[in-house]
Amino acid sequence: MASPIRPPLLSPDDAQRAENVLDDVELAPDTRRALLKRLSAGAASFGVLGLAACGSDNKGASAATTAAGTTATTTTGSSDKLTTLVNTAITAEALAVTYLSGLLQNHLIPKQFVKVIEAANQTEYDHFKALQTLGAKPLTTKFWAPNSFFDRKNVFATIETAEGLFVNAYLIAMTEFAKAGKSDEARYAGEILGTEAEHLALARFAQGKLPNDVAFMGYDIHSIDGIVKALGSVGIGLGQKGSKPGKFYEFPGQPPSSTTTKIKSEAVA
């Protein structure tokens, strides 16, 4: 069967010009909305997290097509920083799914917390999918984890450390998106941060600690490179051997159904 013919993708500038034309043409509201939705979808495919989507401020942006698909490049360091940030974020989500899936498959979670970790695993995978849909690409899907991470007595302390860093990372994301005037993207980061903070509290509870021990989430690290270095300091390697004895683990993609449970999930619009 012949492949369906698809219209070429519009650049953000083309989409904006088309929208301007629609403003001058009398159309039924539903028809105009449908056309604008199509135009926005085409333009959004050029950007990461909608950075170059129709209606966004994309001055100075240019599109570059690669064999892997269409990605956004810009002449500004700010856009490069945001791209690096979200690509690091999706890598962290892949790391989380890899680790939590391994814990559950190896029966390292106490029975009373299994459903909690299954829900956390589904959450991290939903984050991964949402970031992927919005254009983020993992820096690697191969992770070095210290053997101590899979010692039963260390599991929840490890989760606590990781989730604290993930919360910090999304605070960095919110800050950078706010600086760039990307209010929707800042909110998306906040939505994800909220669930990471839940995981942090639950990991503390599982250790017998006061779960809600702070009035404000920690923002000790102010750059995404700092988050990567902090992960390295505890022995994690992103695509390379870490500093502590361990082994490589491969991101499973969609986690096995035996390692997740149904949760309420709404993809980023």
ZALO-788870 format. One line per 2 residues: for each residue x, y, z of N, C-alpha, C. Coordinates in steps of 0.001 Angstrom, whole numbers, always signed. Layout:
<atoms>
X,Y,Z,X,Y,Z,X,Y,Z ~ ...
</atoms>
This chain:
<atoms>
+846,-1187,+0,+0,+0,+0,+882,+1238,+0 ~ +549,+2183,-842,+1338,+3398,-917,+1193,+4221,+345
+2291,+4868,+738,+2244,+5710,+1937,+1369,+6914,+1663 ~ +598,+7357,+2671,-238,+8535,+2478,+618,+9765,+2250
+118,+10667,+1434,+848,+11894,+1161,+591,+12874,+2280 ~ +1665,+13353,+2885,+1545,+14305,+3978,+2032,+15665,+3515
+1363,+16726,+3957,+1822,+18049,+3587,+3156,+18333,+4241 ~ +4024,+19144,+3636,+5301,+19465,+4244,+5099,+20218,+5544
+6060,+20028,+6465,+5983,+20739,+7733,+6217,+22222,+7519 ~ +5504,+23030,+8251,+5681,+24478,+8160,+6691,+24936,+9190
+7502,+25887,+8804,+8357,+26520,+9791,+7482,+27425,+10643 ~ +7960,+27839,+11826,+7163,+28754,+12646,+6815,+30046,+11915
+7755,+30572,+11122,+7470,+31806,+10382,+6362,+31590,+9362 ~ +6418,+30442,+8654,+5367,+30136,+7677,+4015,+30012,+8367
+4014,+29351,+9526,+2756,+29179,+10260,+2182,+30520,+10675 ~ +3057,+31424,+11126,+2572,+32736,+11543,+1985,+33507,+10364
+2658,+33434,+9205,+2128,+34119,+8016,+777,+33545,+7623 ~ +650,+32211,+7701,-624,+31576,+7360,-1721,+32005,+8322
-1355,+32126,+9620,-2343,+32573,+10600,-2786,+33999,+10314 ~ -1847,+34832,+9891,-2201,+36207,+9544,-3187,+36256,+8383
-2973,+35349,+7410,-3894,+35284,+6274,-5281,+34864,+6747 ~ -5338,+33866,+7638,-6630,+33412,+8150,-7369,+34520,+8884
-6602,+35422,+9505,-7237,+36537,+10205,-8018,+37433,+9248 ~ -7597,+37451,+7978,-8232,+38319,+6983,-9312,+37608,+6179
-9537,+36338,+6485,-10513,+35550,+5724,-11679,+35182,+6634 ~ -12879,+35288,+6110,-14065,+34939,+6900,-14239,+33428,+6907
-14084,+32840,+8083,-14245,+31406,+8243,-15084,+31124,+9479 ~ -15760,+29989,+9454,-16487,+29567,+10644,-15474,+29350,+11769
-15824,+29701,+13011,-14876,+29561,+14130,-14269,+28167,+14244 ~ -15098,+27112,+14081,-14590,+25750,+14206,-13574,+25442,+13120
-13849,+25918,+11907,-12933,+25686,+10799,-11599,+26380,+11048 ~ -11674,+27650,+11513,-10449,+28402,+11768,-9617,+27728,+12864
-10295,+27266,+13932,-9571,+26610,+15012,-8885,+25346,+14528 ~ -9583,+24579,+13694,-9012,+23329,+13190,-7775,+23601,+12334
-7872,+24630,+11488,-6725,+24977,+10643,-5547,+25452,+11480 ~ -5825,+26284,+12482,-4745,+26789,+13336,-4086,+25652,+14110
-4888,+24675,+14525,-4333,+23533,+15244,-3359,+22768,+14369 ~ -3735,+22585,+13077,-2853,+21899,+12137,-1575,+22693,+11925
-1721,+24009,+11787,-547,+24858,+11565,+384,+24812,+12768 ~ -199,+24877,+13970,+607,+24863,+15184,+1340,+23536,+15332
+660,+22433,+14983,+1290,+21116,+15098,+2496,+21030,+14181 ~ +2378,+21572,+12965,+3504,+21550,+12040,+4654,+22377,+12552
+4340,+23553,+13066,+5397,+24428,+13560,+6038,+23870,+14816 ~ +5232,+23245,+15690,+5757,+22745,+16961,+6790,+21654,+16747
+6693,+20919,+15613,+7640,+19845,+15371,+9046,+20366,+15158 ~ +9187,+21668,+14949,+10509,+22256,+14802,+11163,+22549,+16134
+10385,+22551,+17222,+10940,+23039,+18479,+10994,+21997,+19559 ~ +11742,+22269,+20584,+11798,+21446,+21769,+10921,+22094,+22826
+9960,+21298,+23340,+9012,+21813,+24324,+8308,+23061,+23826 ~ +8030,+23123,+22511,+7288,+24248,+21961,+8093,+25520,+21875
+9410,+25467,+21931,+10217,+26680,+21927,+10052,+27455,+20630 ~ +9714,+26739,+19543,+9529,+27427,+18275,+8120,+27231,+17751
+7165,+26924,+18644,+5804,+26648,+18217,+5097,+27917,+17743 ~ +4076,+27709,+16935,+3306,+28836,+16412,+2788,+29692,+17558
+3049,+30970,+17460,+2599,+31875,+18503,+3672,+32193,+19518 ~ +4809,+31413,+19528,+5889,+31702,+20449,+6827,+32712,+19834
+7620,+33363,+20671,+8617,+34307,+20199,+9831,+33525,+19741 ~ +10035,+33408,+18440,+11135,+32610,+17917,+12070,+33444,+17060
+12258,+34714,+17402,+13153,+35563,+16645,+14560,+35001,+16709 ~ +15220,+35014,+15556,+16585,+34523,+15489,+16670,+33023,+15329
+15535,+32328,+15195,+15572,+30880,+15090,+15675,+30447,+13643 ~ +16336,+29330,+13419,+16405,+28738,+12090,+16246,+27249,+12242
+15675,+26569,+11240,+15425,+25133,+11325,+16492,+24370,+10573 ~ +16905,+23248,+11113,+17882,+22401,+10457,+17345,+20988,+10431
+17389,+20335,+9267,+16896,+18981,+9126,+18069,+18019,+9152 ~ +17945,+16955,+9965,+18986,+15947,+10054,+18379,+14605,+9683
+19259,+13592,+9537,+18768,+12267,+9170,+17852,+11713,+10249 ~ +18036,+12155,+11484,+17208,+11665,+12584,+15868,+12360,+12654
+15676,+13429,+11894,+14414,+14154,+11940,+14660,+15636,+11981 ~ +13616,+16379,+12255,+13707,+17820,+12275,+13889,+18309,+13689
+14935,+19111,+13911,+15210,+19649,+15234,+15391,+21139,+15131 ~ +15323,+21785,+16261,+15447,+23240,+16262,+16845,+23663,+16625
+17367,+24661,+15927,+18606,+25297,+16307,+18354,+26783,+16287 ~ +19014,+27501,+17131,+18847,+28935,+17158,+20191,+29598,+17285
+20207,+30889,+17068,+21441,+31644,+17149,+21707,+32112,+18566 ~ +20838,+31802,+19500,+21004,+32297,+20864,+21461,+31200,+21795
+22358,+31570,+22756,+22804,+30610,+23747,+21682,+30170,+24645 ~ +20679,+31032,+24846,+19566,+30705,+25717,+18807,+29489,+25214
+18550,+29450,+23902,+17823,+28317,+23338,+18634,+27032,+23462 ~ +19947,+27136,+23240,+20810,+25971,+23399,+20759,+25457,+24833
+20741,+26381,+25784,+20678,+26003,+27194,+19379,+25261,+27499 ~ +18261,+25743,+26952,+16976,+25097,+27188,+16933,+23712,+26554
+17514,+23585,+25368,+17546,+22287,+24705,+18354,+21291,+25529 ~ +19522,+21724,+26000,+20344,+20860,+26847,+19591,+20486,+28113
+18873,+21432,+28665,+18140,+21212,+29913,+17085,+20127,+29747 ~ +16255,+20239,+28708,+15176,+19260,+28566,+15716,+17906,+28117
+16807,+17886,+27353,+17404,+16607,+26975,+18003,+15911,+28195 ~ +18538,+16692,+29122,+19039,+16116,+30372,+17882,+15628,+31231
+16778,+16372,+31229,+15604,+15977,+32013,+15047,+14638,+31543 ~ +14935,+14452,+30239,+14378,+13187,+29744,+15345,+12036,+30006
+16644,+12341,+30035,+17636,+11325,+30385,+17457,+10883,+31828 ~ +17205,+11848,+32712,+16980,+11528,+34121,+15720,+10685,+34296
+14693,+10975,+33496,+13459,+10181,+33580,+13725,+8745,+33124 ~ +14541,+8590,+32080,+14902,+7245,+31617,+15704,+6506,+32684
+16602,+7218,+33354,+17370,+6633,+34460,+16429,+6159,+35565 ~ +15445,+6977,+35919,+14508,+6621,+36985,+13725,+5364,+36631
+13221,+5291,+35398,+12465,+4108,+34972,+13352,+2868,+35001 ~ +14582,+3014,+34556,+15517,+1885,+34545,+15750,+1360,+35962
+15974,+2274,+36889,+16265,+1877,+38269,+15045,+1283,+38961 ~ +13915,+1967,+38878,+12720,+1480,+39562,+12249,+144,+38984
+12342,+5,+37665,+11960,-1271,+37042,+12856,-2396,+37566 ~ +14158,-2100,+37699,+15089,-3107,+38210,+14783,-3498,+39636
+14461,-2513,+40462,+14112,-2817,+41859,+12901,-3734,+41934 ~ +11884,-3428,+41145,+10645,-4208,+41193,+10838,-5596,+40598
+11581,-5697,+39504,+11802,-7007,+38882,+12625,-7929,+39770 ~ +13485,-7335,+40584,+14331,-8133,+41471,+13756,-8254,+42883
+12490,-7809,+43047,+11750,-7970,+44309,+12516,-7367,+45497 ~ +13009,-6150,+45300,+13793,-5480,+46337,+12972,-4452,+47120
+11679,-4372,+46821,+10800,-3422,+47502,+9914,-4171,+48497 ~ +9861,-3729,+49754,+8959,-4370,+50728,+7524,-4387,+50208
+6817,-5426,+50525,+5482,-5647,+49978,+4569,-4446,+50143 ~ +4628,-3785,+51294,+3699,-2686,+51560,+3974,-1450,+50693
+5146,-1421,+50051,+5492,-265,+49223,+5535,-577,+47725 ~ +5210,-1813,+47361,+5308,-2205,+45951,+4424,-1336,+45060
+3153,-1162,+45440,+2242,-362,+44617,+2705,+1090,+44527 ~ +3283,+1585,+45610,+3781,+2958,+45612,+4894,+3117,+44571
+5822,+2167,+44533,+6940,+2244,+43591,+6467,+1956,+42170 ~ +5488,+1074,+42024,+4913,+845,+40689,+4288,+2132,+40148
+3582,+2851,+41019,+2978,+4118,+40604,+4051,+5145,+40267 ~ +5116,+5182,+41060,+6222,+6099,+40783,+6868,+5774,+39439
+7018,+4487,+39168,+7620,+4061,+37899,+6758,+4488,+36713 ~ +5446,+4318,+36844,+4542,+4758,+35782,+4624,+6273,+35602
+4729,+6979,+36714,+4835,+8434,+36658,+6069,+8871,+35877 ~ +7218,+8252,+36202,+8458,+8622,+35522,+8372,+8314,+34025
+7726,+7212,+33689,+7589,+6879,+32270,+6651,+7857,+31574 ~ +5603,+8295,+32266,+4706,+9299,+31692,+5460,+10612,+31462
+6338,+10966,+32392,+7175,+12156,+32201,+8047,+11988,+30957 ~ +8647,+10812,+30838,+9508,+10529,+29680,+8728,+10706,+28380
+7538,+10121,+28319,+6731,+10198,+27099,+6328,+11634,+26781 ~ +5951,+12388,+27812,+5540,+13771,+27594,+6699,+14607,+27066
+7874,+14454,+27673,+9045,+15194,+27213,+9433,+14772,+25801 ~ +9312,+13482,+25510,+9630,+12968,+24176,+8682,+13548,+23136
+7411,+13582,+23453,+6421,+14137,+22536,+6721,+15594,+22226 ~ +7260,+16294,+23210,+7551,+17708,+23045,+8923,+17975,+22436
+9626,+16912,+22035,+10862,+17091,+21284,+12148,+16758,+22003 ~ +12102,+16450,+23307,+13319,+16134,+24045,+13869,+14776,+23617
+15200,+14655,+23637,+15863,+13411,+23238,+16878,+13011,+24300 ~ +16842,+11749,+24748,+17786,+11306,+25782,+19234,+11443,+25317
+20089,+11854,+26235,+21514,+11930,+25938,+22105,+10532,+25849 ~ +21514,+9593,+26589,+21914,+8194,+26571,+20780,+7358,+27139
+20769,+6068,+26817,+19796,+5145,+27425,+20530,+4030,+28163 ~ +21813,+4260,+28425,+22660,+3283,+29098,+23214,+3926,+30366
+22990,+3274,+31513,+23334,+3886,+32788,+24173,+2948,+33654 ~ +25179,+3545,+34292,+25986,+2802,+35266,+25406,+3072,+36647
+25077,+2014,+37369,+24541,+2147,+38725,+25402,+1348,+39688 ~ +25775,+1949,+40808,+26564,+1221,+41805,+25807,+12,+42347
+26545,-1027,+42686,+25927,-2226,+43245,+25175,-1909,+44539 ~ +25685,-927,+45276,+25060,-581,+46566,+23636,-68,+46405
+23307,+447,+45227,+21952,+940,+44983,+20926,-174,+45057 ~ +21377,-1422,+44861,+20460,-2557,+44843,+20556,-3380,+46123
+21191,-2803,+47123,+21178,-3391,+48465,+19883,-2950,+49134 ~ +19117,-3896,+49633,+17797,-3584,+50192,+17831,-2434,+51190
+18867,-2387,+52015,+18908,-1370,+53064,+19189,+27,+52510 ~ +19622,+100,+51250,+19961,+1399,+50655,+18928,+1922,+49657
+17944,+1102,+49327,+17032,+1431,+48225,+16330,+2765,+48428 ~ +15701,+2956,+49554,+14914,+4182,+49733,+15792,+5410,+49975
+16963,+5210,+50545,+17902,+6321,+50678,+18382,+6755,+49298 ~ +18581,+5790,+48408,+18985,+6099,+47033,+17889,+6870,+46316
+16647,+6411,+46481,+15518,+7104,+45854,+15404,+8521,+46405 ~ +15603,+8676,+47707,+15533,+10010,+48308,+16568,+10950,+47702
+17790,+10470,+47559,+18847,+11291,+46964,+18514,+11667,+45531 ~ +18097,+10668,+44744,+17780,+10922,+43333,+16625,+11892,+43189
+15571,+11684,+43959,+14400,+12551,+43827,+14707,+13985,+44276 ~ +15565,+14121,+45272,+15970,+15465,+45671,+16657,+16198,+44528
+17501,+15466,+43782,+18178,+16064,+42632,+17192,+16352,+41503 ~ +16211,+15460,+41313,+15230,+15684,+40247,+14364,+16904,+40549
+13974,+17055,+41812,+13219,+18253,+42207,+14043,+19504,+41903 ~ +15314,+19473,+42296,+16210,+20605,+42045,+16316,+20881,+40545
+16403,+19802,+39745,+16539,+19962,+38299,+15328,+20669,+37700 ~ +14140,+20308,+38161,+12943,+20952,+37602,+12774,+22373,+38122
+13343,+22677,+39279,+13376,+24076,+39713,+14287,+24889,+38791 ~ +15381,+24284,+38368,+16249,+24932,+37385,+15474,+25161,+36088
+14740,+24137,+35654,+13963,+24244,+34419,+12930,+25363,+34517 ~ +12210,+25415,+35628,+11202,+26460,+35799,+11843,+27843,+35732
+13000,+27975,+36370,+13697,+29259,+36381,+14120,+29673,+34974 ~ +14710,+28745,+34236,+15208,+29066,+32891,+14058,+29356,+31922
+12976,+28588,+32028,+11835,+28853,+31147,+11183,+30193,+31483 ~ +11144,+30516,+32769,+10588,+31814,+33164,+11439,+32946,+32611
+12769,+32808,+32674,+13662,+33823,+32129,+13450,+34004,+30630 ~ +13144,+32889,+29955,+12950,+32923,+28508,+11538,+33336,+28121
+10682,+33605,+29104,+9308,+33998,+28813,+8441,+32852,+28355 ~ +8818,+31613,+28703,+8062,+30420,+28290,+7178,+29954,+29447
+6051,+30608,+29630,+5216,+30328,+30797,+4624,+28922,+30777 ~ +4195,+28444,+29613,+3626,+27093,+29539,+4668,+26056,+29925
+5877,+26202,+29383,+6926,+25240,+29663,+7321,+25278,+31140 ~ +7334,+26474,+31729,+7618,+26589,+33158,+6563,+25849,+33971
+5316,+25957,+33548,+4235,+25248,+34258,+4379,+23736,+34098 ~ +4729,+23273,+32883,+4930,+21836,+32683,+5989,+21323,+33664
+7092,+22069,+33795,+8156,+21666,+34714,+7632,+21617,+36148 ~ +6754,+22577,+36492,+6168,+22592,+37824,+5260,+21398,+38065
+4512,+21003,+37041,+3629,+19846,+37166,+4443,+18575,+37434 ~ +5564,+18438,+36735,+6423,+17272,+36940,+7097,+17345,+38306
+7589,+18524,+38669,+8252,+18705,+39965,+7350,+18259,+41110 ~ +6061,+18563,+41009,+5135,+18206,+42082,+5127,+16717,+42365
+5152,+15905,+41308,+5131,+14453,+41533,+6489,+13951,+42007 ~ +7583,+14573,+41549,+8902,+14180,+42045,+9001,+14461,+43550
+8407,+15569,+43987,+8405,+15883,+45417,+7588,+14854,+46202 ~ +6505,+14346,+45601,+5741,+13267,+46242,+6625,+12034,+46439
+7369,+11686,+45397,+8257,+10519,+45487,+9316,+10723,+46570 ~ +9825,+11936,+46662,+10813,+12252,+47686,+10226,+12043,+49084
+9026,+12546,+49297,+8377,+12398,+50605,+8107,+10932,+50932 ~ +7669,+10167,+49935,+7367,+8756,+50159,+8631,+7965,+50468
+9734,+8314,+49807,+11006,+7634,+50082,+11455,+7906,+51520 ~ +11234,+9124,+51993,+11573,+9460,+53374,+10666,+8699,+54347
+9380,+8638,+54029,+8425,+7924,+54879,+8820,+6457,+55011 ~ +9250,+5846,+53887,+9620,+4436,+53895,+10841,+4173,+54770
+11636,+5209,+55039,+12812,+5084,+55904,+12494,+5435,+57358 ~ +11233,+5773,+57622,+10860,+6153,+58968,+11192,+7594,+59301
+11470,+8398,+58267,+11771,+9813,+58459,+10488,+10640,+58337 ~ +10524,+11851,+58880,+9418,+12780,+58663,+9381,+13107,+57169
+8286,+12773,+56485,+8270,+12968,+55024,+8201,+14425,+54595 ~ +7396,+15216,+55281,+7223,+16626,+54911,+8083,+17488,+55820
+9400,+17406,+55615,+10355,+18004,+56545,+10836,+19393,+56139 ~ +10356,+19909,+55012,+10812,+21228,+54547,+9615,+22077,+54128
+9772,+23378,+54268,+8732,+24296,+53801,+8953,+24680,+52347 ~ +10186,+24534,+51884,+10529,+24870,+50501,+11440,+23776,+49955
+11199,+23372,+48720,+12043,+22369,+48087,+13460,+22920,+47890 ~ +14451,+22001,+47895,+15840,+22416,+47802,+16242,+22918,+46423
+16884,+24079,+46399,+17394,+24665,+45157,+18871,+25001,+45371 ~ +19640,+23978,+45742,+21046,+24169,+46077,+21932,+24224,+44836
+21498,+23568,+43758,+22262,+23529,+42511,+21536,+24384,+41488 ~ +22250,+25272,+40811,+21604,+26241,+39940,+21860,+26019,+38446
+22513,+24916,+38097,+22732,+24616,+36684,+22482,+23140,+36440 ~ +22052,+22807,+35237,+21769,+21405,+34927,+23051,+20593,+34887
+24173,+21223,+34534,+25462,+20533,+34596,+25771,+20129,+36030 ~ +25374,+20979,+36972,+25581,+20671,+38381,+24808,+19441,+38817
+23616,+19250,+38257,+22818,+18053,+38563,+23533,+16805,+38063 ~ +24051,+16882,+36848,+24773,+15738,+36275,+25995,+15404,+37126
+26731,+16433,+37573,+27902,+16209,+38419,+27504,+15585,+39751 ~ +26363,+16013,+40294,+25893,+15457,+41562,+25532,+13978,+41405
+24914,+13628,+40289,+24625,+12217,+40026,+25919,+11423,+39932 ~ +26918,+12022,+39274,+28210,+11361,+39158,+28889,+11167,+40505
+28680,+12116,+41408,+29338,+12049,+42712,+28834,+10890,+43561 ~ +27621,+10398,+43275,+27105,+9247,+44018,+27317,+7942,+43252
+28037,+8027,+42130,+28426,+6819,+41405,+27671,+6521,+40142 ~ +26717,+7368,+39756,+25940,+7125,+38547,+26723,+7581,+37323
+26687,+6778,+36288,+27320,+7134,+35025,+26291,+7210,+33922 ~ +26253,+8334,+33214,+25323,+8489,+32096,+26045,+8104,+30810
+25881,+6830,+30402,+26535,+6360,+29191,+27980,+5969,+29391 ~ +28489,+6069,+30602,+29870,+5700,+30887,+29962,+5135,+32298
+31086,+4450,+32576,+31257,+3848,+33893,+31272,+4919,+34976 ~ +30617,+4610,+36082,+30609,+5523,+37196,+31828,+5345,+38085
+31863,+6109,+39152,+33037,+6123,+40029,+33025,+5029,+41083 ~ +31938,+4251,+41154,+31837,+3203,+42165,+31564,+1859,+41505
+31921,+747,+42156,+31686,-587,+41586,+30204,-783,+41257 ~ +29952,-1286,+40066,+28567,-1485,+39646,+28517,-2124,+38284
+27464,-1832,+37530,+27308,-2378,+36178,+26400,-1474,+35373 ~ +26390,-1717,+34061,+25523,-951,+33174,+24123,-1564,+33147
+23130,-673,+33031,+21733,-1081,+32881,+21156,-295,+31712 ~ +20347,-963,+30899,+19774,-342,+29707,+18327,+74,+29966
+18006,+1294,+29584,+16630,+1779,+29679,+15704,+832,+28917 ~ +14672,+303,+29567,+13826,-705,+28917,+12815,-139,+27917
+12785,+1191,+27764,+11704,+1780,+26977,+10455,+1737,+27837 ~ +9380,+1235,+27294,+8181,+1084,+28115,+8460,+38,+29188
+8300,+403,+30454,+8611,-566,+31513,+7665,-1753,+31471 ~ +8128,-2925,+31894,+7260,-4108,+31922,+5988,-3822,+32723
+4875,-4374,+32282,+3594,-4121,+32951,+3614,-4569,+34406 ~ +4470,-5535,+34721,+4564,-6028,+36099,+5238,-5023,+37022
+5797,-3934,+36443,+6510,-2942,+37260,+5786,-1603,+37306 ~ +4547,-1569,+36856,+3770,-325,+36883,+2354,-609,+37382
+1642,+444,+37696,+237,+321,+38053,-501,+1509,+37459 ~ -1808,+1408,+37349,-2588,+2452,+36709,-2645,+3684,+37602
-2391,+4841,+36993,-2504,+6125,+37692,-3221,+7106,+36785 ~ -3622,+8224,+37345,-4227,+9270,+36534,-3116,+9993,+35813
-3202,+10052,+34501,-2133,+10676,+33733,-2735,+11518,+32625 ~ -2316,+12762,+32563,-2762,+13656,+31502,-1545,+14198,+30790
-1432,+13873,+29506,-279,+14310,+28737,-267,+15829,+28622 ~ +934,+16393,+28473,+1076,+17826,+28277,+359,+18234,+27002
-500,+19272,+27071,-1258,+19696,+25893,-394,+20549,+24993
</atoms>
